Amino acid sequence: MNVMGSVILAGLLISSAAQAKPAQDKASEHKHHQDVADKGDHVMGFSHDKATHHFRLYADGGAIEVQVNDAKDTATRDAIQGHFSHIAKMFAEGDFTAPILIHSQNPPGSETMKRLRDKIDYRLQDTASGARIRITTQNPEAVKAVHAFLRFQISEHETNDSMEITREAATR
């Protein structure tokens, strides 16, 4: 093979390798998100297919919300409320074991949230369709940690929630 043929062959190999990588990345990403969903179902005690998660960022912290997709599904609603009661207590104690089990890693911000647990309030609110944990703090370092934690959750759970700090709606 001549030099020109070698250059063309090398270019084709590089091009096909570059095209295969995004497909591999997409398959790996899909598997990761499916693993998060499966582990989440186990840890949370209800199916992610039967509920909708939202993560909100506010100037003083944020919120974690889950609601049933079917208003008649009281079993899932009750499971959400039970899970959130448990999670609010765990987080207040600086225990972030549940997110680690779901995501197979320590979520960003959680170590700071653990260290500053006495400066963060986790207020549980049962709702007609699920539950909400409102996370508040006046400590600037804790606010940054809460935002990092919630942004990670938005990404990992693919909720499409805003990564920006928003104002809390008056109806919440």
C-alpha positions in Angstrom: 0.0 0.0 0.0 1.3 3.4 -0.9 1.6 6.4 1.5 -1.6 8.0 0.2 -3.5 4.8 0.7 -2.1 4.5 4.3 -3.2 8.1 5.1 -6.7 7.5 3.7 -7.0 4.2 5.6 -5.8 5.8 8.9 -8.3 8.7 8.4 -11.2 6.2 7.9 -10.2 4.2 11.0 -10.1 7.4 13.1 -13.4 8.6 11.7 -15.2 5.3 12.4 -13.7 5.1 15.9 -14.9 8.7 16.6 -18.4 7.7 15.4 -18.5 4.5 17.5 -17.6 6.4 20.7 -20.8 8.4 21.0 -22.9 5.3 20.5 -20.9 3.5 23.2 -21.2 6.6 25.5 -24.9 6.7 24.9 -25.3 3.0 25.7 -23.2 3.4 28.8 -25.2 6.4 29.9 -28.5 4.6 29.4 -27.2 1.6 31.5 -26.1 4.0 34.2 -29.6 5.7 34.3 -31.3 2.3 34.3 -29.1 1.2 37.2 -30.0 4.4 39.1 -33.7 3.8 38.5 -33.5 0.1 39.6 -31.4 0.9 42.7 -33.8 3.8 43.5 -36.8 1.6 43.3 -35.3 -0.8 45.8 -34.0 1.9 48.2 -37.1 4.1 48.0 -39.7 1.2 48.2 -41.7 2.4 45.2 -41.4 2.3 41.4 -39.9 5.3 39.7 -42.4 4.5 36.9 -45.3 5.3 39.2 -44.0 8.6 40.5 -42.4 11.9 39.4 -39.4 13.4 41.1 -38.6 17.1 41.2 -35.6 18.9 42.7 -35.9 22.7 43.2 -33.1 25.2 44.0 -34.0 28.2 46.1 -31.8 31.0 47.5 -32.0 29.4 51.0 -31.6 25.8 49.9 -34.1 23.9 47.9 -36.7 21.1 47.9 -37.0 17.4 46.9 -40.5 16.5 45.8 -42.1 13.2 44.7 -45.7 12.7 43.6 -47.7 9.8 42.3 -48.5 9.8 38.6 -52.0 8.3 39.3 -54.0 10.1 42.0 -55.8 6.8 42.8 -52.4 5.0 43.6 -52.6 5.4 47.4 -50.1 2.6 47.9 -47.4 4.4 46.1 -48.3 7.7 47.8 -48.1 6.1 51.2 -44.7 4.5 50.2 -43.4 8.0 49.1 -44.5 9.5 52.4 -42.9 6.7 54.4 -39.7 7.0 52.5 -39.5 10.8 52.8 -40.2 10.6 56.6 -37.2 8.3 56.8 -35.0 10.4 54.5 -35.7 13.7 56.3 -34.6 12.1 59.6 -31.5 10.5 58.0 -30.4 13.7 56.3 -30.9 15.8 59.5 -28.6 13.3 61.2 -26.0 13.7 58.4 -26.7 10.2 57.0 -26.6 10.2 53.2 -26.4 6.4 52.9 -29.6 6.2 50.7 -28.2 8.4 47.9 -24.9 6.6 48.0 -26.8 3.3 47.6 -28.8 4.6 44.6 -26.0 6.4 42.8 -23.0 4.2 43.8 -21.1 7.3 44.8 -21.2 10.0 47.3 -23.2 12.9 45.8 -21.5 16.2 45.5 -22.3 18.5 48.5 -23.3 15.6 50.8 -20.1 15.7 52.8 -20.5 19.4 53.5 -24.2 18.9 54.3 -23.1 16.2 56.8 -20.6 18.4 58.4 -23.0 21.4 58.6 -26.0 19.3 59.5 -26.8 21.5 62.5 -27.1 24.5 60.2 -29.6 22.9 57.8 -33.3 22.3 58.4 -35.1 19.4 56.6 -38.9 20.0 56.8 -41.1 17.1 55.7 -44.4 18.0 54.2 -46.8 15.2 53.2 -48.9 16.3 50.2 -52.1 14.9 48.7 -50.1 13.1 46.0 -46.8 12.4 47.8 -44.3 14.3 49.9 -41.8 17.1 49.9 -38.7 17.8 51.9 -37.9 21.5 52.1 -34.2 22.1 52.8 -33.3 25.5 54.3 -30.2 27.1 55.7 -28.8 30.5 56.2 -25.2 29.3 56.0 -23.6 30.2 52.6 -21.4 27.2 52.5 -24.4 24.9 53.2 -26.5 26.6 50.5 -23.7 25.9 48.0 -23.6 22.3 49.1 -27.4 21.8 48.9 -27.4 23.3 45.4 -24.6 20.9 44.3 -26.5 18.0 45.8 -29.7 18.9 44.1 -28.1 19.6 40.7 -26.5 16.1 40.9 -30.0 14.7 41.6 -31.5 16.5 38.7 -28.9 15.1 36.4 -28.9 11.6 37.7 -32.7 11.3 37.8 -33.0 13.1 34.4 -35.9 15.3 35.7 -35.2 18.2 33.4 -35.7 20.5 36.4 -34.0 23.9 36.3 -30.4 23.9 37.5 -30.8 27.6 38.3 -31.9 29.1 41.5 -35.6 30.0 41.3 -38.2 31.6 43.6 -40.3 29.3 45.6 -44.0 29.4 44.4 -46.4 30.7 47.0 -48.6 27.6 46.5 -46.0 25.2 47.7 
